[in-house]
Amino acid sequence: MNNPWLFELGVEAESDVSGFKGIITSRSEHLNGCNRYWLQPKIAKDGKMPDGCWIDEGELIVLAKPKIKRPVSQKGNTGGFPSMVK
């Protein structure tokens, strides 16, 4: 199966429709073929975490390559303890 995702997790991106900017922290694949990405904005000057939002793949523009490396455990799980329980 080919990778259906155009953008890597950790990429800084912007919506060319709304101008919303953030880091891609999650992605969602839908049955109708619409891939969406969760953009999480940077922490505000007041120290509060702003709300992120889902953006359609077709309206995203990459602003910067990933600065964050995804953790990979020895067993290949990245979901922490719950993903290791069988």
C-alpha positions in Angstrom: 0.0 0.0 0.0 1.3 3.5 -0.9 1.6 6.1 1.8 -1.5 8.3 1.3 0.0 11.2 3.3 1.5 14.3 1.6 2.9 15.9 4.8 5.1 14.6 7.6 4.1 14.9 11.3 6.1 17.7 12.9 6.1 19.9 9.8 5.2 23.6 10.3 2.3 24.4 7.9 -0.2 27.0 7.0 -3.7 27.0 5.5 -3.7 28.9 2.2 -7.4 29.6 2.8 -7.5 30.9 6.4 -3.9 31.7 7.1 -4.0 29.4 10.2 -0.5 28.3 11.1 0.8 25.5 13.3 2.8 22.3 13.6 1.2 19.1 12.2 0.7 16.9 15.2 -1.9 14.4 13.9 -3.6 13.3 10.7 -6.9 11.7 9.9 -7.9 9.6 6.8 -11.6 9.5 5.9 -13.5 6.9 3.9 -14.4 9.5 1.3 -10.7 10.2 0.6 -10.4 13.5 2.5 -7.1 13.5 4.4 -7.0 16.1 7.2 -4.2 17.3 9.5 -4.3 18.7 13.0 -2.4 22.0 13.2 -1.3 23.0 16.7 -0.3 26.6 17.0 2.7 27.6 19.1 2.2 28.6 22.7 1.0 32.2 23.0 3.0 34.9 24.7 0.9 34.6 27.8 2.0 31.0 28.1 -1.4 29.5 27.2 -1.8 26.8 24.6 -4.1 28.0 21.8 -6.7 25.7 20.3 -5.6 23.8 17.2 -7.8 22.8 14.3 -8.2 20.2 11.5 -7.2 21.5 8.0 -7.9 19.7 4.7 -4.8 18.4 2.9 -5.4 20.4 -0.2 -5.1 23.8 1.5 -1.9 23.2 3.4 1.4 24.8 2.5 4.7 23.7 4.2 6.5 26.5 6.0 9.3 24.6 7.6 10.6 21.0 7.7 10.1 19.0 10.9 12.1 20.2 13.9 10.7 17.4 16.0 11.8 13.7 15.6 9.1 11.1 16.3 10.0 8.8 19.1 10.3 5.1 18.2 10.5 2.6 21.0 12.4 -0.7 20.7 9.2 -2.6 20.0 8.1 -0.1 17.3 5.3 1.3 19.5 4.9 5.0 19.9 1.7 5.1 21.9 3.2 4.6 25.3 2.2 2.0 27.8 -1.4 1.4 26.5 -0.2 0.4 23.0 2.2 -2.2 24.6 -0.5 -4.0 26.5 -1.8 -7.1 24.7 
